[in-house]
Structures are given as C-alpha cells and as structure tokens.
Amino acid sequence: MLLQGKKILIMGIRNKWSIAFGIAKSAYENGAKLIFTYMGEENKSKIDELIKEFKGSKSYVLDEASEDDIVKEVFTKIKEENGKVDGIVHAIAHANTEDLHNDFIYTTKEGFSHANDVSAYSFVLVARMAKELDILNKNASLVTLTYHGSTKVLEGYNVMGVAKAALESSVRYLAENLGKIGVRVNAVSAGPIKTLSAKGIKDFSSILTVVEEKAPLHRNVTTIQVGNVSTFLLSNMSDAITGQVIYADSGYNIMGV
C-alpha cells in the first residue's frame, strides 16, 4: 500500500478509458484517498458515477485550468474541505482539431497559444497555486503526463508535441523551484493508449501497431500500467527522483528504427 494515508488530487478525469482513471485506480488500490477535478457542471452525474468505486472520494468542477483566478478559487475550496494533499496528478491537455489534422506549419497563433496554455501553462499554474495556497503536505509529489511526440516528429501530433515539449521543460524548472520546499515534480511519458483524446490523432491505430512491433517488450501499455508508474512517483519510494520524464511505453523510446 504505497499511498496509505495519502490524499491525491487528480485533475482532468473524463471517463473509464482515460489515463487519469488508470492512475486513480492504482492510487486507490494502494491506499490513497482521492480528490478529482473535471470539466463541465453538466458532467457532474457522469463523473460521480465514474468515481463511485473510489469510496470517500470527492469531485470539483474546474472548467479553465489555465485561468489563474479560477484555479485559485477551486484550490481554495479543495483545501477548505479536505485539508492539504500529498500529491497532484495533472492530466490536462488539449489542441484544436484542425491543428492536429493539418500540417504543423499551418498552426494558427490562436491554436498555438491554446495548446500551450491548456497543456503546459496549466501545470505551471497548478504548481504555483498549490505553493501559494499552501495546499501541499511535506514531501508532496506532482506528476504530469506527456508523450514521445515531445521529442520526435509524429504525424498528426503537431502542436501538441510542441506543447508537451514545453511541459517537459516546465517539469525541470518546477522541480528546481519546488525542491526548495521538498516537493518533487516529474512527468510520465506514456505509450500510445486508446483514449478519447487519442481519437483526434490521425491514423492512431497504426501507431499502436508500430509500438507492438518495435518496442522491446512487443506490447502496448495499459492505463493501469501507467497508473502504477504514477503511483510509484507519488509515493515515498521515489523520494530521490525529481525533474524527470519517466517513460512507460514498453521501451519503445529507446529504439532507433
């Protein structure tokens, strides 16, 4: 029970196929008490039904994760109702559909800003608000989600790859900043998984096939496997690790071809 007695805030849960749900399942099975944020008040009943297996968990609407005032308001409420937390999982990202389907060179200024605001700046904001509002317990851990498209060109990933590169760089700078108060910051680079977000990537099924063929373990990863890596990073077992991008992709990232 790696997270026994710990409170973990998971931001961006959407459905049972999401990586955030896999992380929640692993964290809960390892003893964590869970708190969730999600988008859209109209989704409340769906989210409540989704997380009911995590007994004692709570959920909060957070519609704009890249807006300072909104995040501050939600974090203030979370702290008032739950006290401090031991970990935060940032599972928030978005890019406009046209910016994924067209060549990267046609990315609009608005699309570029949107992808980076939602997918990268939101994590910086989350870290800052958590520190300023004193919502983190001693030795807390922050974890965000990234992807191999941050370092390699993957057709159809486009501006999201740029945003994830910004996110990964932010992890390193945040790790240095928050290390002064004993807080760790890491990212998990998950292999491709059939999530709702993945549907926006052109020919996504072909990526799954390539990973299965080329990865050293010759298999794709599951949300639970990524969840287990995240649980490790949230736990005291990883208290010497910060500022890192940990790959959970069956080893695909090490292959040259």
Summary of the structure (lengths in Angstrom):
residues: 257
radius of gyration: 17.3
end to end distance: 38.8
largest distance: 51.2
contacts: 881
relative contact order: 0.16
helix: 49%
strand: 17%
